[in-house]
Amino acid sequence: MKPMNRIDASEIDGRLLQLLLAVLESGSVTGAAARLGVTQSAVSHGLERLRSLTGDALFVKSGRGIAATARAEALAQPARELLAAMQRFAHHDDFDPARWRGEFTIAANDFQRDLLLPLLAARLRVQAPGLALRIVPSTVPRLDMLRKDECQLVISPRPPEGADIVQKRLFEDQYRVFYDPRAREAPRTMDEYLAADHATVAYEPRRRLELDQQLEAQGLQRRFTLMVPALAALAPFLRGSRLLATVPSLLARQTLADFASCDPPMPCPTLPMYALWHVRFQQDPAHRWLLAQLFELIEPALAKAA
C-alpha cells in the first residue's frame, strides 16, 4: 500500500470517487452496488484499488455491517468537490440534459415533495432520462446538507442563513385551520380557537412555529395535545376528533382534502417557500438547468393544487 499522504492523483477517476461516496453513504457494499447499478464484486474490487491508492483500510467490519475509517470520512468532502468539478467540466457551455448522467438529490418535507417534485420527476424522465432524482427528507434543514453535498437543493419555508448559500422564493401560502366536520364545528371566535385541542408538526423538540411566537408575544398560547413528525401524519389523528390543525392551505388539495377548513381567527404570518443551493453551483449549467425546470413548474403545480 502507498503511504497515506502519497495518493497518485493520476490513478483516480470519477467512478472511484462515486464508489467511495456510495459505500460511505449506504453503509454497505450491497447498498453501494445497488445504488451504482454494478455487482458487489465490482464494488469490492474498486475498494481494493482505493485502499491501495490511499494506504488506508477505508472501511472495516463493525457488527454485521461496515464502518468508515477516519481517513474515509476525511476523503468524502474532497471527493464530492472533485465530482462536482468534473461535472462542471463536462457540462460547461454545451450542456445537453439528454446526455446528463448522474444523480441529483433534493431535500424536502412531505408537503413540498408531494406538491412540486412529481411534476419535476416527470419532466426529467423525458428531458434528462439519464439523471436519477433522489429525494431525502429535509426536516429542519442544516447548512451542512449543502456544504457537504448531502443534497444539491433544499426546499424549505425556513432557510438557514449562510454567506455561501443562495436562496430564491418559490411561492407563498397562507395558514388555514383544518378540522373534521363530522366531529366538530369551525371555531367561531378567538376564545373558541384557543380553548380547543390543537395538533401540530414538530420537526425537532421545542421548536415553535412563527405563528406561535406571534401569539405568545400577545400573551396567548395554543394547547397542543398532539405533535406528529410530518404533515402527512395529521389526517388519521384529525379524523373523528375535535382537534384543530393550523397548517398550509394547500394541504386542502393533498392529505387534508377530506376535511373542512376555515380562516384562522387572527392575523397570521405568510408561509413563503424557498429553494436553497450552495454558491459553488451558481454558475454550473446542469444545476441551473434543473432549477429552471423547477421554477417553470411552480405555476402548474399550484394550479393543480387549486
C-alpha positions in Angstrom: 0.0 0.0 0.0 1.1 3.6 -0.7 1.7 5.9 2.3 -1.5 7.7 3.4 -0.3 11.1 2.1 1.1 9.9 -1.2 -2.0 9.4 -3.4 -1.3 9.3 -7.1 -3.9 11.6 -8.5 -3.4 10.3 -12.0 -4.9 7.0 -10.9 -8.1 8.4 -9.5 -11.2 8.7 -11.7 -14.8 9.7 -11.2 -16.0 6.1 -10.9 -13.8 5.5 -7.9 -14.9 8.7 -6.2 -18.6 7.8 -6.8 -17.9 4.3 -5.4 -16.2 5.7 -2.2 -19.2 8.0 -1.6 -21.8 5.3 -2.4 -20.2 2.9 0.2 -19.9 5.7 2.7 -23.5 6.9 2.4 -25.2 3.5 2.1 -23.0 1.9 4.8 -22.6 -1.4 2.9 -21.1 -3.0 -0.3 -24.5 -4.3 -1.2 -26.2 -0.9 -0.9 -23.4 0.7 -2.9 -23.7 -1.9 -5.7 -27.5 -1.3 -5.9 -27.1 2.5 -6.0 -24.4 2.4 -8.7 -26.0 -0.4 -10.7 -23.0 -2.7 -10.6 -22.2 -6.0 -9.0 -20.9 -6.4 -5.4 -17.7 -7.9 -6.8 -17.2 -4.6 -8.8 -17.6 -2.6 -5.6 -15.2 -4.9 -3.7 -12.6 -4.6 -6.5 -13.0 -0.8 -6.6 -12.5 -0.6 -2.8 -9.3 -2.6 -3.1 -8.0 -0.2 -5.6 -8.9 2.7 -3.4 -7.2 1.1 -0.4 -4.1 0.6 -2.5 -4.2 4.3 -3.6 -4.8 5.8 -0.1 -2.9 3.4 2.0 -5.9 3.0 4.3 -8.5 0.3 5.0 -11.2 2.9 4.4 -14.0 0.6 5.7 -13.7 -2.0 8.5 -16.2 -4.6 9.8 -18.5 -3.4 12.6 -21.0 -5.8 13.9 -22.9 -7.2 10.9 -22.0 -4.2 8.7 -19.1 -1.9 8.0 -17.9 1.4 9.4 -15.9 4.1 7.7 -12.4 4.9 9.0 -11.4 8.5 9.8 -9.5 8.6 6.5 -12.6 7.6 4.5 -14.6 10.3 6.3 -11.9 12.9 5.6 -11.9 12.0 1.9 -15.6 12.3 1.5 -15.8 16.1 1.1 -12.9 16.4 -1.4 -14.5 13.5 -3.4 -17.8 15.4 -3.6 -16.0 18.6 -4.7 -14.0 16.8 -7.3 -17.1 15.1 -8.7 -18.8 18.5 -8.9 -15.8 20.0 -10.7 -15.8 17.1 -13.1 -19.5 17.6 -13.8 -18.9 21.3 -14.4 -16.0 20.5 -16.8 -18.1 18.0 -18.7 -21.2 20.2 -19.0 -19.6 23.7 -19.4 -21.2 25.8 -22.2 -22.6 22.9 -24.3 -24.8 21.3 -21.6 -27.3 18.9 -23.0 -29.8 17.5 -20.5 -30.4 14.5 -22.7 -26.8 13.5 -22.1 -26.8 14.1 -18.4 -25.7 11.0 -16.4 -25.7 11.1 -12.7 -27.8 11.7 -9.6 -29.4 14.9 -8.2 -30.5 15.0 -4.6 -33.3 17.3 -3.3 -34.2 17.6 0.4 -37.9 18.4 1.0 -40.6 17.6 3.6 -43.6 15.6 2.6 -45.7 18.7 1.7 -43.1 20.2 -0.6 -42.3 16.8 -2.0 -45.8 15.9 -3.0 -46.7 19.3 -4.3 -43.7 20.0 -6.5 -41.5 17.0 -7.2 -43.8 14.6 -9.0 -44.1 17.1 -11.9 -40.3 17.7 -11.8 -39.6 14.0 -11.9 -42.0 13.5 -14.8 -40.2 16.3 -16.8 -36.8 14.9 -16.0 -37.8 11.4 -17.2 -38.4 13.0 -20.7 -35.7 15.6 -20.9 -32.9 14.1 -18.8 -33.6 10.3 -18.9 -30.1 9.5 -17.7 -30.5 11.5 -14.5 -31.6 9.8 -11.2 -33.6 12.1 -8.9 -33.1 11.3 -5.3 -35.4 12.8 -2.7 -34.5 12.9 1.0 -36.4 14.3 4.0 -35.3 17.9 4.9 -36.9 18.0 8.4 -35.1 21.1 9.7 -32.5 21.9 7.0 -28.9 22.2 8.0 -26.3 24.2 6.2 -24.0 21.2 6.1 -26.5 19.4 3.9 -25.5 21.7 1.1 -21.9 22.4 2.2 -21.1 18.7 2.3 -23.1 17.9 -0.8 -25.5 15.6 1.0 -28.0 17.2 -1.4 -27.7 19.8 -4.2 -31.0 21.5 -3.5 -33.2 22.1 -0.4 -36.8 23.2 -0.4 -37.8 24.9 2.9 -40.0 27.5 4.4 -37.3 28.4 6.9 -34.0 28.8 5.0 -30.9 28.6 7.2 -28.7 31.6 6.7 -25.1 31.3 5.4 -23.0 33.6 3.2 -22.3 30.7 0.9 -26.0 29.7 0.5 -28.2 31.1 -2.3 -32.0 31.2 -1.8 -34.9 32.1 -4.1 -38.6 32.3 -3.2 -40.7 29.7 -5.0 -44.2 30.6 -3.8 -46.2 31.8 -0.8 -49.0 30.1 1.0 -51.4 31.0 3.9 -52.4 29.3 7.1 -55.8 27.5 7.2 -57.5 25.8 10.2 -58.5 22.2 9.4 -61.0 20.1 11.3 -63.3 17.1 10.9 -66.8 18.5 10.3 -68.3 15.2 11.5 -66.8 15.7 14.9 -66.9 19.4 15.5 -67.8 22.8 14.0 -65.3 25.5 13.0 -64.1 27.8 15.8 -66.1 31.0 15.5 -64.1 33.2 17.9 -60.5 33.5 19.1 -61.6 32.2 22.5 -63.1 29.0 20.9 -59.9 28.6 18.9 -57.6 28.9 21.9 -59.8 26.7 24.0 -59.6 23.8 21.5 -57.0 21.0 21.4 -54.5 21.5 18.7 -52.3 19.3 16.5 -49.0 20.4 15.1 -46.0 19.2 13.3 -42.8 19.2 15.3 -39.6 18.6 13.2 -37.4 19.0 16.3 -38.2 19.3 20.0 -39.1 22.7 21.4 -39.0 24.5 18.0 -42.0 26.8 17.8 -43.8 27.9 14.7 -43.6 31.6 13.8 -47.4 31.6 14.3 -47.0 30.6 18.0 -44.2 33.1 18.6 -46.6 35.7 17.3 -49.4 34.6 19.6 -47.1 34.4 22.6 -45.9 38.0 22.0 -49.6 38.8 22.7 -49.8 36.7 25.8 -51.7 33.9 24.0 -51.0 30.3 23.7 -52.4 27.3 21.9 -52.8 24.0 23.8 -51.1 21.2 21.8 -52.3 17.7 22.6 -50.8 16.1 19.5 -47.4 16.5 17.8 -46.5 14.5 14.7 -43.3 14.3 12.7 -44.7 15.2 9.3 -47.7 17.0 7.8 -48.9 13.7 6.1 -49.3 12.2 9.6 -52.1 14.7 10.6 -55.1 13.2 8.8 -55.5 9.9 10.8 -55.5 11.9 14.0 -57.8 14.6 12.9 -60.4 12.1 11.6 -63.1 11.6 14.2 -61.5 14.0 16.7 -62.2 17.6 17.8 -58.6 18.6 17.1 -57.7 21.7 15.1 -54.7 21.8 12.8 -53.4 25.2 11.6 -51.3 24.3 8.6 -50.6 25.4 4.9 -53.8 25.9 3.0 -52.5 23.9 0.0 -53.0 20.8 2.1 -56.7 21.1 1.3 -55.8 19.5 -2.1 -53.4 16.9 -0.6 -53.5 14.9 2.6 -56.3 17.0 4.2 -58.7 17.0 1.2 -61.4 15.1 3.2 -61.5 17.8 6.0 -63.3 21.1 6.4 -61.3 24.3 6.9 -61.7 27.9 7.8 -59.6 31.1 8.1 -57.7 31.5 11.4 -59.4 33.9 13.8 -56.3 36.1 13.9 -53.8 37.6 11.5 -51.1 35.0 10.7 -47.7 35.3 9.1 -47.5 34.1 5.5 -45.8 30.8 4.5 -43.1 31.5 1.9 -41.3 28.6 0.3 -37.7 28.8 -0.8 -35.2 26.9 -2.9 -31.7 26.8 -1.5 -28.4 25.8 -3.0 -24.7 26.2 -2.4 -22.9 29.1 -4.2 -20.5 26.7 -5.9 -23.3 25.6 -8.2 -24.3 29.2 -9.1 -22.7 29.0 -12.5 -23.0 25.3 -13.1 -25.1 24.8 -16.3 -26.6 21.5 -15.2 -27.7 22.8 -11.9 -29.0 26.0 -13.4 -31.0 24.0 -16.0 -32.6 21.8 -13.3 -33.5 24.9 -11.2 -35.1 26.5 -14.3 -37.3 23.4 -14.7 -38.4 23.6 -11.1 -39.2 27.3 -11.3 -41.2 26.7 -14.5 -43.3 24.0 -12.7 -44.4 26.2 -9.8 -47.4 27.7 -11.5 -48.7 24.4 -12.9 -48.2 22.7 -9.5 -50.1 25.4 -7.7 -52.9 25.4 -10.4 -53.1 21.6 -10.0 -53.5 22.0 -6.2 -56.1 24.7 -6.6 
